[in-house]
Amino acid sequence: MAALGLLLLLLGAAVVAPEPMVQERLVLQHPHMEQLLQEELPPPSLPDILAGGAAPVPRRVPTVWANTLDGFPPAWPEAAAVSRHCRHPPPPPPAPQLPPNAFAHLRRQAAALDTFRPRLDTCCRHRAPLPCARHAWKDVLDNFCTDEFGVKTRQFHCCHQHGAARRRCFTQDPDGAEAAAAVMVAWEPTGKAPFPPGEPTAANMENICGLRELRLGPPGPADPRGRLHLRLERDYGRCCRNGSLACAHSAWQKGLERFCREEAAVKTRQHRCCQRGAGRARVRCFAAMAPHPAYDRELHNVSLALPGPALLRTLCGPTRLLTDRRPVPELLGAMTAACCPLPPEEQSTCAQEQLSQGIVTLCATPQDAWRDPQGCCSRGDPERRHCFDTAYLGQVPLGAAVAPPPLGHDE
């Protein structure tokens, strides 16, 4: 019996002994243990979908933002495209997906596109949709460039051009800086910026804002007067967005006060208005001495009838056509687009050819598109050309950074 009891005791120990091992195995099954073990293993290789395996699990790829939005800059308005747009207006495009922060240059591009589309729709109700659309296109992109230079970042490359060169850059190769350099037209403003600048008033505020792009020009000398010009035009740009006369007048007054401080630091003899001391006396002195108080130095009346080298130098520089009376916008646009990229010695001949060809095209246009109020098209040559020269091309109001030659003195 003792032997049998000992045998039963050993068998019981064999049955109970594994219990600690079971407890150890259960401890290893911690609810997060499997996850922790998987994190230590290398990631599984994804099957090659091209080799017939199952489709891989898509991974999140960081978004890469381009430097230019799709659709920017808007295309140069052509006659067929404008007619098609007005007959069958397209639905508004979806809003572009912009990054949540930074990338302000993309937001400026989106704002320009949002501004251009309703203006194009408005032009469809205009008696001359094409010139209206082209004016809107140019105005929107000029304002875009003004905004670009209002921040301390790299500006859109076409904005470094002016006038016809800027239009060609935006039109021909909006994505290529090399093309922009190839069509760059060198120009110089008409002498130095007038000093002192006129006092902003309700009478001259339109010229301050409307002709601002023509006054900017290349950077001036690094002296107090040159710095005043650059700072003041920059500040005017901000004020013109809201059409605020108070803002412009404050910028003018503060700019002159800073000019007097800077001049005192580099000269022993200050400008005589600075010697009047701060206050109203100094302001009246500067206002009275302004050579162009109306900010109208860039306003001119030109004749496009006989465009010679000097006039083409004006037309190929920064300009702003101040009339939409047909056929001036069409003829001037065709002339500058075709002739300004040519060498100076070839521009005059090109301009005459473009005018003649443009007149033939206009006279072949159906009367419901252009009615020729002066009846020039009904005449034969050379009377027809003479009629166009006197009735339509003789006195054209133009804003220009480069002063045109006096009438009859184009060489």
Secondary structure by P-SEA (a helix, b strand, c coil): caaaaaaaaaaaaaaacaaaaaaaaaaacccaaaaaaaaaccccccccccccccccccccccccccccccccccccccaaaaaaaaacccccccccccccccaaaaaaaaaaaaaaaaaaaaaaacccaaaaaaaaaaaaaaaaaaaaacccccccccccccaaaaaaaaccccccaaaaaaabbbbbcccccccccccccccccccccccccccccccccccaaaaaaaaaaaaaaaaaccccaaaaaaaaaaaaaaaaaaaaaccccccccccccccaaaaaaaaaacccccccccccccccccccaaaaaaaaccccccccccaaaaaaaaaaaccccccccaaaaaaaaaaaaaaaaaaaccccccccccccccccaaaaaaaaacccccbbbbbbccccccccccc
